């Protein structure tokens, strides 16, 4: 038998409205790329590590551009154009800094 409807409203949940609705998707590309950059840093130097970081940011920008919303997960922050432009600008900045870096 079902219980009668008493008209009581359940207390509001303390969780955010989008709790559990957005999987993390391919966000793991960033920490994997940064881990590879750390290995390169200790084996080849700062300049090479900077190029790896720039490459990681570029790959993330391309993933954000090419894949649908459900697949990118944690890479989705704002609109697609804004996310891609931000990631590419960061990649360009890291590339320029790495290319002009002189450590003696």
C-alpha positions in Angstrom: 0.0 0.0 0.0 1.2 3.5 -0.6 1.4 6.1 2.1 -1.1 9.0 1.9 0.1 12.4 0.7 0.3 14.6 3.8 1.2 17.7 1.8 4.5 18.1 3.7 7.4 19.5 1.7 10.8 17.9 2.1 13.6 20.1 3.3 15.8 21.6 0.6 19.0 19.7 -0.3 22.3 21.3 0.7 23.9 20.1 -2.5 24.3 22.4 -5.5 21.7 22.3 -8.2 24.0 20.6 -10.7 25.4 18.0 -8.2 26.3 14.8 -10.1 25.0 16.1 -13.4 28.3 16.9 -15.1 30.9 14.1 -15.2 34.5 15.1 -15.2 35.0 13.9 -18.7 38.5 14.5 -20.2 39.7 17.0 -17.5 42.4 14.4 -16.7 44.4 15.5 -19.8 45.6 18.6 -17.8 47.1 16.7 -14.8 48.6 14.0 -17.0 50.2 16.7 -19.2 51.5 18.5 -16.2 52.9 15.3 -14.7 54.7 14.6 -18.0 56.0 18.2 -17.9 57.4 17.6 -14.4 59.3 14.5 -15.7 60.6 16.4 -18.6 61.6 19.3 -16.3 63.8 17.0 -14.3 65.2 15.1 -17.3 65.6 17.8 -20.0 65.1 21.2 -18.5 62.8 24.1 -18.1 62.4 25.1 -21.7 61.3 21.6 -22.8 58.9 21.4 -19.9 57.4 24.7 -20.9 56.8 23.3 -24.4 55.1 20.2 -22.9 52.8 22.5 -20.9 52.0 24.5 -24.0 51.3 21.3 -25.9 49.0 20.1 -23.2 47.1 23.4 -23.2 46.8 23.2 -27.0 45.5 19.6 -26.9 42.9 20.6 -24.3 41.8 23.5 -26.5 41.4 21.2 -29.5 39.5 18.7 -27.3 37.2 21.5 -26.1 36.7 22.6 -29.6 36.0 19.2 -31.2 34.0 17.3 -28.6 30.5 17.8 -27.3 29.7 19.2 -23.9 29.1 15.8 -22.3 32.6 14.5 -23.2 34.7 17.5 -22.1 33.4 17.6 -18.5 35.9 19.6 -16.4 37.3 21.5 -19.4 33.9 23.2 -19.8 34.1 26.5 -17.9 32.4 29.1 -20.0 31.3 29.1 -23.7 33.1 27.0 -26.2 34.7 30.0 -27.9 35.9 31.6 -24.6 37.4 28.3 -23.3 39.2 27.6 -26.6 40.6 31.1 -26.8 41.7 31.1 -23.2 43.5 27.8 -23.5 45.2 28.8 -26.8 46.2 32.2 -25.4 47.8 30.5 -22.4 49.5 28.0 -24.7 50.9 30.8 -26.8 52.1 32.7 -23.7 53.8 29.6 -22.3 55.4 29.0 -25.6 56.8 32.5 -25.9 58.1 32.5 -22.3 59.7 29.1 -22.9 61.3 30.1 -26.2 62.8 33.3 -24.7 63.9 31.8 -21.4 67.6 31.8 -20.9 69.0 29.9 -17.9 72.7 29.7 -17.4 
